[in-house]
Amino acid sequence: MQPNTLLDALLDEAGVSNAGLAAHVNRAGRARGLALRYEHTAVARWLKGQRPRGQVPDLICEVLAARLHRQVTLDDIGFGVPGGPLPAPGSPLTGFVERAAALWRSDEQQRPHIVAAPAVTGTPAVMPVWEWENPPEDVDVSRTGRTSVSAADITVLSAARSHYEQMYRKAGGIATRARIVGFLTTETAPLLRGSYSDAVGRRLHRATGGLVAVAGICAYDADAHGLAQRYFHQALRLAKASGDRGLGAYVIALLVNQSLFMGEYRQAVAFAEAALRAAGRQITPALAADLTAMQAKAYAHLGDGAAALACIRRAEVAAERISPGEEPAETGYVQPGFVNVQVAEALLSLGDLAAAHEHASMAVGTPSHDRGRVHRLAMLCQIELRQGEVDGAARTAVEMTERARGMESRRLRDRLRQVREHLLASGGGEAREAAALIDGALRVPL
């Protein structure tokens, strides 16, 4: 039995306490000739996942509909067909918004069944991408609600996305996630439930999609992969509602990166192909470079050297066409040197150490934000160790560790641990000193 996050979220939105809902249900029951005597303890059991008997679920819908001034269905309150699946991501936006808001609230409250959920694979992982790529499209995303959404509201959402992205880069996903999820719950959800025209709604869904994608990045960085995947799927649905194919392709790039991490290499290739195919001319050079570089890494892991090298060439051509002033805010992570470190990783998997070292050195020699530099230095250190350049690798590791200070990220900790193990295995004096420095950094708990 899992907690009923949908009912919980609707009670919060309606401003109704457990005792208040029980009293309203009792009164609504009397109007139907039912003698009900529910108290707050009964509502607490419903929120824990217990389904009330008889007409009570319908009465709950009636009570909440009156409070919220809109229709509320059994699916909306988590009491649809027992054991049946949740509505698909391609369902009407009203239901999607309620499920999204319920997830945000559950994440904010650190509900274990949400935070610790495993990532899905197979058809459940593929369907959101297929639904984004294929019809039907959203003909009209307008909505009637209590609050009128303005252009200024959308500007705030866009500013928040940039703010939390910068926080993520400087402090890591663990520290940033609670802040961005709180913003989604208190500031974003009411706007999605507000009043807006189709034109304003598309801009609203686009801005929200960008923000939700960053929440997914933070969850991924915190090792909450099932939760990250759900955020990415939400962002993809929001991208479809916005009509911005480029935003959808960006979200799929995040799914490709997660697929690579989970070892789903064929899925990574297929997702990248879907993004490149469906977005077409809305694919910017930066996004094309990232998608094809990640395909190169996937092919390299699959042992297909020819396909990997072909993707590397396409990534390099796309990277040469990047014009920062013409890129959307979301692709700002594709900074100079970014593609080089991606290519270096692919070449390392193919066993071409000399070429991998050249690309990693170019990446490290190009300015980047601290988080990106940590990853670049970790890749260079790994290559240097493979080439037997132990003292050089130790110096690289020292800089990497210093750059990582202050960042709360499980992904970066993974990189630090890997480098430490490789340094100790090399047996050099400077390498042992660098490993000891990493030890000290890892002792600080997240």
N, C-alpha and C positions, 0 to 999 in steps of 0.2 A: 504494500500500500504506500503510494507516494503522496507527499503534500500537494494540496490543490492550490497551485500558485495562481491560477486564473481567478478563482473566487477571491483569494487573498488580495490580488491587485485591484479587483473591482470594488471590494469593500473599502480599500484605501482611497480609491478615486471618489467613491460616493460619500466618504466621510462617515461611514457607519461602523460602530463598534460591534463586537460579538453580541453583547447584550441587546444592543439596538436592533440588530438583524433578527434576533430571536423574537423580540417583541413585535416587530413589523410582520414577521411570518405568522405569529399567533393571531394577530388582528386580521390579516388577509385570509387566514384559514376560517375564522369565524364568519367572514362574509360568504364563505362557501358552505357553511354549516358544519365545519370541522372543529372539534374541541382539542386544540393543540396547546401544549404547555412546555414549549421549548425554553431553555435558558442558555446562557453564554457557554456553558460546558458542551452543549450539543453542537454549537457552531464551531467550537474548538475542534471537535471530532471531525466535522465536515472539512475543516481546513487541513486536517491531517490525512485526508483521503477517504474518509468514510462517506458513503452515499446515503442520503436520507431516503426514507421510504415514501411510497404513495405519491401524492400530489405535491409534496414539499419542494422538490426541485423546481416545479413550475411556479410555485408561490415565491421562491427566491428570485426567479427571473422577473416576476411581476413587481416585486418590491424594488429591485435594483433598477428596473426600467423606469419606474416612477421617479426615482431619485436622480437618475442620470439623463432623463428626458430623451431616451432613445431605446430602440428594441434591444432586448438582451435574450439570447438563446441559451439552450442547455449546453451547447458547445462552448459558448462564451464563459460559462461559470464552471466548466470542467465536468459537467454531468451529462455529456452526450451518451452515445451508445456505450454501455460498460465494456471496457476492454478494447473498444474500437480505436482506430488510429486518429491522431489529431488531423485537422484539415490540412491539406497539402499546401506548400508554400505558394502555389499559384492561385489560391482561393481569394475571395474578395478582400480588399484591403482593410475593411473594418475589423474582421476577425484577425487578420495578421497583426494589426496595430495592438490589439489587446493581448495577443500571445507574446509579442515582442516586449511590451511594457511589463508583462508578468515575469519574463526572463530577467529583465534588467533589475526588477525589484528583488527577485530571488537571489541574484548575484550580489546585489548590494547587502543583503542580509546574510550572505555566505552560507546559503542552504547547501548542505553536503551533496545532495543528489543532483544538484545543478553544477556546482564547482568541480566535483570529482567525476563527472560523467565521461566515459570514454568516447573517443572519436568514432563516428560511424564509418563503415567501409561498404564497398559494393554499390548496389542500386541506391540506397539512401544517400550516399555521398555524391552520386552522379546526377540524381534527379534535379536538384536545384540548379545545376549548370545547364541541364537540358531544357528546363522550364524557362530559364533566362533567355536562352538562344531561340526558342521556338514560340509560335503563337499559342494562346491569344495575347495580344497586347492590352494594356489598360487604356480603354477608350476615354474615360473621364475619371480623374482622381479627386475631384472636388468633394467637399464634405461640409456638413452643417454641424456646428458645435457651439459651446458656450462662449469661447474666446475667438475673436477675429485675429487671424495671423497676418502680420504685416511684413513688408520687405525688411524692416529693421530687425524683426525676430530672426529672419533667415540669415541676416548678416552676423548676428550674435552666434548662431550655430556654426557658421563658417569660421569665425574667429576662435571659437572654442576648439574646433578641430585642430587648427594650427597651434593653439596654446598647448593642448594635450600631446600633440605629436612632438613638440619641442621638449616638453617635460619628459616624455618617454625616452627621447634621445639622450637627455642629460642624466635622468635619475633611474631609468629602467621601467619595465612594465609592471613590476610588483608594486612600486610606489605610486604609479600613475593610475592603475586600474580602478582603485576605489574612488578616486576623484572623478574620473570620466563616467563611471557607472552611476554615481550620485547625480551628476549633471543630466544624464539621460533620463533618470527617473523623475527628478524634480522639475527640470526645465524643458526637456524635449518631448516627453510623453504628452503633457498637456497641449502642446502645439499640434501634434499629430491628431489629437482628438478635437481640435478646434474647428473654426469655420474658414474655408479658403476656396478660391476658384480653382479651376483646373490648372491654369497657368501658374498661380502661386503655389498650388499643391505640388506641381512637378519640381519647382525650385526647392520647396520644403523637403520633399523626399530625397532630392539629390544631396542637400546639405546634411540631412540626417544619415544618409547612407555613408558619407565620408566620415562622419563622427563614429558611427557604429563600427566601421572598418578598423578605426584606431583602437576601439575597445577590444576588438578581436585580436589585434596585434599584441595588446597588453596581456590578454589572457594566454595567448601563445607563448609570450615571453615568460609567463609565470608557470608554464608547464601544464596549464589547464586546457588540454587539446580538444576535448569534446565541447567545452564551452566556447573556445575560440572558433571552432568550426560552426557552431550555431550562430555566432555573431557574423561570421563571414556570409553564411547563408541568408541571414537577415539583410545584410548590406547589399547582397545581390538582388534580393526581392525589391528593396528600396530603389536600387539602380534601375531596375526594369520599370518601376512606377514613374521614375523621373524621365524616362525616355532617353537617358544619356548612355549610349553604348560604351563610350570610353570609360565611364565610371565602372560599369559592369566588368569590363576587361581588366581594370585595375584590381577589382575585388577578386577576380579569378586568378590573377597573378599571386595574390596572397594565398589562395587555395593551392596553387602550384607549389609555392614555397613550403607549405605545410605538408603536401604530399611527398615532396623530396625528403623532408625530415623524417616522415613515417616510413620511408622506404617504398612508397607506392610510385615507382618510377614510370610505369606505363600510364598510370592515371595522370601523372604530372605532364607527360607528353600530350595526352589527349585533351586535358583541360587547356593547356597553352594553345593547342590547335583551335579549340573552340573559341577562345578569346580572339585570336588573330582573324579567324574566319568571320565571326559574327559582328565584330566591331568594325571591320573593314577600314574605311578612311578615317574613322574616329580614333583609331589607334595612333598615338603619338610616337615619334621616334624613340623617346625614352622608354615608353612601355614596351614597344616592339623589341628594343634592345634587351630589356630585362627578361621578357618572355622567351626569346630565342636563346639567351644565355642559360636560362634555367633548363630549357630543353636540351641544350648541350650537356649539362651536368647529368640529366636523366639518362640520355643516350650513353654517356661515358660509363655510368654505373651499370647499364645493361650490356656493356661490352661492344656496342656498335660504334666503333671509332669513326667510320666514314660519315655517319649521320651526325655525330657529335662535332666533327670538324666543319661540316656544312653549316650547322647551326652557329658555330663560333664565327664563321665568316659573315653570316647574316647579322649577327649581333654587333659585330664591329662596324659593319656598314651603317646600321641603324644608329649606333652611338655617334658616328661622325656627323649625323644630320640633326643632333639634338640642339635646339635653340631654347635655352632656359626661359626666356621671356614669352615663349609661345606654349609652354607646358602648363597644365593645370596644377594646382597646389599639391594634389595627391602624389604626383610623380616626382616631387622634389627630392625624394630619396635617391633617385638615379643621378648622383653627382659625378663629376669627373673622377675617373678611377674605379667607379663602382663596377662597370662591366669588366674591367681588367681582373678584379679579384674573383668574379664569377667564372671568367675564362680560365684563370689560374687553377681554380678548384677542378674544373672539368679536365684540364690538361694533366693535373696531378693524378686523377683517377685513371687517365689513359697511360700514365707512366712516363710522360714527356717532361722530365724534371727541369731541363734547361729552359724550355719555353714557359713552363709554369713559373719558374723563378723570375724570368723577365717580366711577365705580366704582374706578378705579386709585387715586385720592386717598383714598377710603374705606379701601381695602386697606392703603395705606401708613400711614394714621392709626391703624391697629389694631395692638396689640403682636403680635409673632410671633418665632419663633426666627430666628437670623441667616440661615440658608440661605433660609428662606421670604421674609425681608425683602429679600434680594438680588434674588430673582425679581420681587418686587412693585415694587422701585425701578427695575429694568430695564424693566418694562412701562410705568411712569409716565414714565420718561425717553423712551422711544420715542414715546409719545403726545404729550408736550410738544414734541418735535422736529417731529412731524407738524403740530402746531398753530402752529409758528413761535416757540415760547417757548424760545429758545436758551439764554439765561442761566439760566432755571429748570431746564432739562434738564441743564445743566452741573453745577449744584449737586447735583441728584439723582444724577448719575453719580459725583460725588466720594464721596457717602455710600455708594453701592452698592459702589464699589471698596474703600473702607475696611472695609466689612462682609465682603467676600469674602476678606480676608486670612486666611491659615492654612488655607483649604479647598482640598483637592486634588480637583478635579472638572472633567472635560472639558465637562460641560453648562454649568457656570458660566463656564468660559473662552469657550465659544461665545457666551454672552450678553454677556460683556465685549467680545469682538471686534466683535460686531454694533453695540453701543453706540458703540464707538470709531469705527467707520467712519461711522456716522450723525453723530457729533459733528464729525468732520473735514469732512464734506460740508456742514455748516451754515455753516462759515466764521467763527464768532464767536471772539473772543479768549478768553473764559472756556471756551468749548467746546474750543479747542486745548489749554488748560492741563489740562482734565479728561482729554482724550485722551492727553496725555503721562503723566499719573498712571496711566492704564490700561496704557500701554506698559510702564511700570516694573513693574507687577504681573505682566504677561504674560512678562517676561523670566526670571522665576524658573521653572526647569524643573519639570515634574511628576515 
